């Protein structure tokens, strides 16, 4: 039976921490920043963690991380 492939598009967007949590970075912070408020841009800088069903779905997509 062949090895199941990792979904590369999903793998590029997240990182699995040592404790097993899935860390992600917020989109929409690379260009067209003039119309976004300071507060919004500041909040986009921080990384977040996936929880619950979202984390379970990502674990299926990103098998070997």
One Martini backbone bead per residue (centre of mass of N, CA, C, O) as a GRO file, in nm:
protein
   65
    1UNK     BB    1   0.096   0.036   0.023
    2UNK     BB    2   0.085   0.358  -0.010
    3UNK     BB    3   0.183   0.655   0.080
    4UNK     BB    4   0.062   0.924   0.228
    5UNK     BB    5   0.009   1.244   0.141
    6UNK     BB    6   0.087   1.564   0.185
    7UNK     BB    7  -0.057   1.877   0.213
    8UNK     BB    8   0.125   2.142   0.112
    9UNK     BB    9  -0.067   2.386   0.146
   10UNK     BB   10  -0.110   2.326   0.453
   11UNK     BB   11   0.189   2.301   0.556
   12UNK     BB   12   0.266   2.610   0.497
   13UNK     BB   13   0.044   2.730   0.726
   14UNK     BB   14   0.178   2.534   0.942
   15UNK     BB   15   0.271   2.431   1.287
   16UNK     BB   16   0.405   2.186   1.491
   17UNK     BB   17   0.441   2.146   1.806
   18UNK     BB   18   0.576   1.974   2.069
   19UNK     BB   19   0.274   1.946   2.204
   20UNK     BB   20   0.071   1.940   1.924
   21UNK     BB   21   0.010   2.202   1.832
   22UNK     BB   22  -0.147   2.434   1.597
   23UNK     BB   23   0.020   2.673   1.416
   24UNK     BB   24  -0.078   3.003   1.295
   25UNK     BB   25  -0.108   3.244   1.040
   26UNK     BB   26  -0.216   3.537   0.933
   27UNK     BB   27  -0.376   3.677   0.694
   28UNK     BB   28  -0.360   3.992   0.533
   29UNK     BB   29  -0.022   4.122   0.566
   30UNK     BB   30   0.138   4.199   0.275
   31UNK     BB   31  -0.096   4.376   0.139
   32UNK     BB   32  -0.297   4.636   0.146
   33UNK     BB   33  -0.241   4.831   0.428
   34UNK     BB   34  -0.371   5.123   0.420
   35UNK     BB   35  -0.684   5.027   0.491
   36UNK     BB   36  -0.567   4.926   0.751
   37UNK     BB   37  -0.555   4.918   1.069
   38UNK     BB   38  -0.345   4.917   1.328
   39UNK     BB   39  -0.492   4.705   1.495
   40UNK     BB   40  -0.518   4.489   1.274
   41UNK     BB   41  -0.212   4.458   1.210
   42UNK     BB   42  -0.130   4.377   1.498
   43UNK     BB   43  -0.311   4.117   1.513
   44UNK     BB   44  -0.177   3.974   1.257
   45UNK     BB   45   0.110   3.916   1.378
   46UNK     BB   46  -0.008   3.707   1.545
   47UNK     BB   47  -0.031   3.398   1.643
   48UNK     BB   48  -0.215   3.093   1.628
   49UNK     BB   49  -0.453   2.838   1.733
   50UNK     BB   50  -0.584   2.543   1.675
   51UNK     BB   51  -0.920   2.409   1.731
   52UNK     BB   52  -1.065   2.123   1.730
   53UNK     BB   53  -1.186   2.059   1.424
   54UNK     BB   54  -0.960   2.209   1.278
   55UNK     BB   55  -0.724   2.043   1.391
   56UNK     BB   56  -0.821   1.767   1.292
   57UNK     BB   57  -0.816   1.834   0.989
   58UNK     BB   58  -0.511   1.909   0.972
   59UNK     BB   59  -0.399   1.632   1.066
   60UNK     BB   60  -0.495   1.488   0.804
   61UNK     BB   61  -0.330   1.667   0.598
   62UNK     BB   62  -0.075   1.669   0.815
   63UNK     BB   63   0.087   1.385   0.883
   64UNK     BB   64   0.432   1.453   0.869
   65UNK     BB   65   0.485   1.677   1.139
   0.00000   0.00000   0.00000
